[in-house]
Amino acid sequence: MSLALGIDVGGTKVLGGVVDPSGKILKSARKQTPNEGGSALTETIAGLARELISEFDVSAVGVSAAGFISSDRKTMLATPNIVGWNGVDLTEQLERKIARRVVLENDANSAAWGEKKFGAGKDFHTVIMLTVGTGLGGGLIVNDQLYRGAYGIGAEFGHTRAVPNGHLCGCGVRGCFEQYASGNALLRHAREAIAASPGLARSLLSRGNSSIEGLTGKHLSDAASDGDSLAIAAFNTTGKWLGALCASLVAALDPQAFIVGGGVIDAGDILLDPARQAMNDLIPFTGKRPAPVIVPALLGNDAGLVGVADLARS
């Protein structure tokens, strides 16, 4: 049995797991992401890998992280939340430290592949993954193959334009969908709903220590599940923007399904139903063409780890 090690690098933690060919995680471990990034983070990854490799016969290691990765999958070109990694040949450094073949992959691509092989995308051939976390990531599977684009940095759907001269995005452009259909956008939509109806906000604000700044996505998800009208309104707005993005991608790419993952998906159909409605309303030639489905991811936080392990194995 060919085992592979998947390592998912996040802004606060590094999660590793030994994965078998069926997508089952045999053992996992985690470490804190060092604030200084760079070589300290590389050594943290290597240490986690050595810990798990010592117990299992692992053939290859996949490392998943947010950012733009070179087309040869060796170098991090740009990353939004890790200092000291840009332009570094990470695979060469890690292979020297752990004596295994190493593959580097974007986190949304890794999650898309994990869901395609082992999760919500198993029954589809052409699938789009949208990860709704702090930002809005994307991954694209075309005819059962991961599509990366000519330079290895494709499927950045969150950075397509939603609103000309809209909110400034972290990428430097105004009006990206990430500013309207992401975890950060959800919080802004909630603040706007509270400002419009302050008399209805007491219950919602009590979840965040009675302040708008104290609210989190988890607070909003719990409140919406309990029927709070302002929290539901925030998810409704976020879902409509997500559906608008899906409709545009239907016209461009004609997928069978959208798989939606990330922390915001905890709200379930409170987010997805408005997205489905908006997509169906905005699809070109609606009613005259097959419409894709929008489904929640099944693998949760393990999707990236499982996906990048499988990519490394193959």
C-alpha positions as semicolon CSV with decimal commas, in nm:
position;residue;x (nm);y (nm);z (nm)
1;M;0,000;0,000;0,000
2;S;0,146;0,335;-0,110
3;L;0,124;0,587;0,173
4;A;0,177;0,961;0,132
5;L;0,212;1,243;0,379
6;G;0,000;1,555;0,342
7;I;0,092;1,878;0,520
8;D;-0,149;2,173;0,523
9;V;0,015;2,503;0,618
10;G;-0,219;2,763;0,765
11;G;-0,171;3,104;0,920
12;T;-0,190;2,966;1,275
13;K;-0,122;2,591;1,249
14;V;0,056;2,329;1,042
15;L;-0,144;2,006;1,013
16;G;0,011;1,682;0,887
17;G;-0,139;1,342;0,817
18;V;-0,039;1,005;0,673
19;V;-0,295;0,919;0,403
20;D;-0,363;0,584;0,238
21;P;-0,480;0,543;-0,126
22;S;-0,847;0,546;-0,019
23;G;-0,810;0,892;0,137
24;K;-0,813;0,765;0,496
25;I;-0,592;0,952;0,742
26;L;-0,400;0,689;0,940
27;K;-0,235;0,932;1,181
28;S;-0,221;1,309;1,212
29;A;-0,023;1,566;1,408
30;R;-0,010;1,943;1,429
31;K;0,224;2,223;1,525
32;Q;0,184;2,597;1,564
33;T;0,286;2,809;1,266
34;P;0,587;3,017;1,379
35;N;0,523;3,390;1,350
36;E;0,859;3,455;1,187
37;G;0,779;3,226;0,892
38;G;1,068;3,166;0,650
39;S;1,326;2,909;0,754
40;A;1,156;2,860;1,093
41;L;0,837;2,748;0,920
42;T;1,030;2,525;0,680
43;E;1,195;2,355;0,976
44;T;0,857;2,318;1,152
45;I;0,722;2,138;0,844
46;A;1,031;1,918;0,824
47;G;1,005;1,830;1,193
48;L;0,639;1,737;1,160
49;A;0,720;1,526;0,854
50;R;1,007;1,345;1,029
51;E;0,779;1,270;1,325
52;L;0,518;1,099;1,105
53;I;0,763;0,937;0,862
54;S;0,935;0,765;1,154
55;E;0,621;0,554;1,206
56;F;0,510;0,489;0,846
57;D;0,668;0,396;0,514
58;V;0,583;0,715;0,327
59;S;0,675;0,743;-0,041
60;A;0,615;1,117;-0,098
61;V;0,516;1,436;0,081
62;G;0,270;1,700;-0,036
63;V;0,268;2,050;0,113
64;S;-0,040;2,270;0,075
65;A;-0,032;2,647;0,137
66;A;-0,218;2,958;0,028
67;G;-0,054;3,158;-0,249
68;F;0,080;3,156;-0,603
69;I;0,310;2,862;-0,679
70;S;0,548;2,823;-0,973
71;S;0,437;2,602;-1,260
72;D;0,697;2,337;-1,164
73;R;0,535;2,323;-0,813
74;K;0,865;2,398;-0,638
75;T;0,864;2,768;-0,546
76;M;0,619;2,992;-0,361
77;L;0,591;3,303;-0,580
78;A;0,364;3,501;-0,347
79;T;0,174;3,415;-0,031
80;P;-0,073;3,632;0,162
81;N;-0,004;3,514;0,516
82;I;0,349;3,370;0,540
83;V;0,657;3,591;0,561
84;G;0,994;3,490;0,421
85;W;0,873;3,231;0,170
86;N;0,839;3,429;-0,152
87;G;1,082;3,314;-0,420
88;V;1,216;3,025;-0,209
89;D;1,263;2,676;-0,360
90;L;1,077;2,500;-0,081
91;T;1,079;2,155;-0,233
92;E;1,459;2,150;-0,259
93;Q;1,496;2,259;0,103
94;L;1,242;2,009;0,234
95;E;1,369;1,719;0,025
96;R;1,715;1,777;0,170
97;K;1,576;1,775;0,524
98;I;1,342;1,474;0,505
99;A;1,484;1,262;0,219
100;R;1,149;1,222;0,043
101;R;1,008;1,360;-0,281
102;V;0,811;1,678;-0,204
103;V;0,529;1,838;-0,404
104;L;0,408;2,193;-0,333
105;E;0,048;2,289;-0,413
106;N;-0,195;2,575;-0,359
107;D;-0,437;2,513;-0,072
108;A;-0,757;2,557;-0,272
109;N;-0,626;2,328;-0,548
110;S;-0,542;2,070;-0,283
111;A;-0,889;2,093;-0,129
112;A;-1,050;2,070;-0,473
113;W;-0,857;1,754;-0,551
114;G;-0,936;1,602;-0,212
115;E;-1,309;1,662;-0,257
116;K;-1,297;1,536;-0,617
117;K;-1,123;1,210;-0,528
118;F;-1,272;1,133;-0,188
119;G;-1,553;1,376;-0,104
120;A;-1,843;1,566;-0,254
121;G;-1,701;1,562;-0,608
122;K;-1,659;1,188;-0,658
123;D;-1,953;1,158;-0,898
124;F;-1,858;1,458;-1,115
125;H;-1,597;1,505;-1,388
126;T;-1,584;1,885;-1,414
127;V;-1,608;2,059;-1,078
128;I;-1,534;2,399;-0,927
129;M;-1,431;2,424;-0,562
130;L;-1,493;2,750;-0,377
131;T;-1,336;2,783;-0,033
132;V;-1,517;3,050;0,167
133;G;-1,288;3,127;0,458
134;T;-1,132;3,458;0,553
135;G;-1,093;3,507;0,178
136;L;-1,239;3,328;-0,124
137;G;-1,025;3,059;-0,287
138;G;-1,090;2,848;-0,592
139;G;-0,992;2,520;-0,754
140;L;-1,093;2,374;-1,090
141;I;-1,122;2,011;-1,202
142;V;-1,175;1,963;-1,577
143;N;-1,243;1,613;-1,710
144;D;-1,108;1,457;-1,389
145;Q;-0,783;1,657;-1,404
146;L;-0,671;1,943;-1,181
147;Y;-0,644;2,255;-1,396
148;R;-0,372;2,502;-1,293
149;G;-0,347;2,728;-1,599
150;A;-0,053;2,816;-1,823
151;Y;0,161;2,950;-1,536
152;G;0,030;2,737;-1,252
153;I;-0,178;3,008;-1,085
154;G;-0,522;2,967;-1,241
155;A;-0,865;2,932;-1,077
156;E;-0,827;3,243;-0,858
157;F;-1,200;3,298;-0,887
158;G;-1,216;3,519;-0,579
159;H;-1,012;3,778;-0,766
160;T;-1,247;3,816;-1,060
161;R;-1,432;4,147;-1,071
162;A;-1,772;4,181;-0,903
163;V;-1,807;4,558;-0,863
164;P;-1,609;4,817;-1,065
165;N;-1,436;5,054;-0,820
166;G;-1,574;4,850;-0,530
167;H;-1,407;4,760;-0,202
168;L;-1,027;4,744;-0,214
169;C;-0,901;4,383;-0,211
170;G;-0,578;4,257;-0,060
171;C;-0,459;4,174;-0,412
172;G;-0,448;4,546;-0,491
173;V;-0,757;4,557;-0,716
174;R;-1,096;4,704;-0,629
175;G;-1,420;4,510;-0,646
176;C;-1,304;4,146;-0,636
177;F;-1,566;3,884;-0,545
178;E;-1,354;3,807;-0,239
179;Q;-1,470;4,141;-0,098
180;Y;-1,836;4,037;-0,125
181;A;-1,849;3,657;-0,080
182;S;-1,599;3,560;0,191
183;G;-1,573;3,536;0,567
184;N;-1,450;3,894;0,592
185;A;-1,731;4,006;0,363
186;L;-1,986;3,823;0,581
187;L;-1,873;4,026;0,882
188;R;-1,901;4,349;0,684
189;H;-2,250;4,253;0,566
190;A;-2,342;4,190;0,931
191;R;-2,210;4,530;1,037
192;E;-2,414;4,693;0,761
193;A;-2,728;4,504;0,868
194;I;-2,675;4,611;1,230
195;A;-2,626;4,975;1,127
196;A;-2,949;4,963;0,923
197;S;-3,155;4,803;1,205
198;P;-2,985;4,880;1,538
199;G;-3,303;4,806;1,731
200;L;-3,282;4,440;1,627
201;A;-2,913;4,400;1,705
202;R;-2,905;4,346;2,082
203;S;-2,927;3,966;2,070
204;L;-2,667;3,936;1,796
205;L;-2,425;4,180;1,958
206;S;-2,449;3,994;2,289
207;R;-2,266;3,705;2,124
208;G;-1,968;3,932;2,055
209;N;-1,931;4,094;2,399
210;S;-2,189;4,356;2,299
211;S;-1,970;4,503;2,025
212;I;-1,966;4,477;1,647
213;E;-1,589;4,427;1,656
214;G;-1,632;4,124;1,881
215;L;-1,846;3,931;1,633
216;T;-1,695;3,634;1,448
217;G;-1,816;3,412;1,168
218;K;-1,895;3,144;1,426
219;H;-2,113;3,389;1,619
220;L;-2,302;3,472;1,301
221;S;-2,343;3,106;1,205
222;D;-2,479;3,016;1,549
223;A;-2,709;3,319;1,552
224;A;-2,844;3,245;1,205
225;S;-2,911;2,884;1,305
226;D;-3,107;3,020;1,603
227;G;-3,317;3,236;1,370
228;D;-3,155;3,577;1,425
229;S;-3,284;3,796;1,141
230;L;-2,974;4,014;1,106
231;A;-2,737;3,717;1,094
232;I;-2,961;3,550;0,836
233;A;-2,958;3,874;0,633
234;A;-2,577;3,879;0,636
235;F;-2,561;3,519;0,510
236;N;-2,829;3,596;0,253
237;T;-2,623;3,882;0,109
238;T;-2,304;3,675;0,110
239;G;-2,485;3,383;-0,053
240;K;-2,627;3,602;-0,329
241;W;-2,281;3,728;-0,418
242;L;-2,151;3,371;-0,414
243;G;-2,432;3,268;-0,648
244;A;-2,354;3,559;-0,880
245;L;-1,995;3,435;-0,905
246;C;-2,118;3,082;-0,976
247;A;-2,343;3,209;-1,256
248;S;-2,050;3,382;-1,424
249;L;-1,839;3,069;-1,393
250;V;-2,119;2,859;-1,542
251;A;-2,108;3,077;-1,853
252;A;-1,730;3,049;-1,875
253;L;-1,659;2,690;-1,770
254;D;-1,984;2,487;-1,774
255;P;-1,919;2,278;-1,459
256;Q;-2,138;1,999;-1,331
257;A;-2,107;2,110;-0,970
258;F;-1,980;2,374;-0,732
259;I;-1,839;2,241;-0,406
260;V;-1,838;2,503;-0,132
261;G;-1,604;2,459;0,164
262;G;-1,427;2,669;0,424
263;G;-1,528;2,786;0,769
264;V;-1,836;2,978;0,655
265;I;-1,995;2,656;0,526
266;D;-2,090;2,571;0,886
267;A;-2,405;2,774;0,816
268;G;-2,513;2,514;0,557
269;D;-2,822;2,598;0,355
270;I;-2,855;2,937;0,525
271;L;-2,565;3,033;0,297
272;L;-2,613;2,788;0,012
273;D;-2,985;2,836;-0,059
274;P;-2,943;3,208;-0,146
275;A;-2,640;3,111;-0,356
276;R;-2,843;2,850;-0,545
277;Q;-3,128;3,093;-0,604
278;A;-2,899;3,369;-0,727
279;M;-2,707;3,134;-0,955
280;N;-3,024;2,998;-1,112
281;D;-3,162;3,351;-1,158
282;L;-2,844;3,473;-1,328
283;I;-2,737;3,179;-1,545
284;P;-2,748;3,274;-1,915
285;F;-3,035;3,101;-2,098
286;T;-3,176;2,983;-1,768
287;G;-3,428;2,703;-1,813
288;K;-3,284;2,613;-2,152
289;R;-2,960;2,453;-2,037
290;P;-2,848;2,208;-1,765
291;A;-2,772;2,386;-1,440
292;P;-2,496;2,271;-1,206
293;V;-2,560;2,188;-0,843
294;I;-2,412;2,371;-0,545
295;V;-2,317;2,125;-0,269
296;P;-2,128;2,153;0,061
297;A;-1,782;2,003;0,095
298;L;-1,767;1,675;0,285
299;L;-1,406;1,654;0,407
300;G;-1,399;1,971;0,616
301;N;-1,056;2,085;0,728
302;D;-0,900;1,760;0,604
303;A;-0,968;1,826;0,234
304;G;-0,641;2,007;0,165
305;L;-0,429;1,758;0,357
306;V;-0,589;1,455;0,191
307;G;-0,581;1,617;-0,152
308;V;-0,216;1,722;-0,147
309;A;-0,112;1,381;-0,017
310;D;-0,286;1,216;-0,311
311;L;-0,128;1,462;-0,556
312;A;0,215;1,382;-0,411
313;R;0,151;1,010;-0,443
314;S;0,060;1,040;-0,811
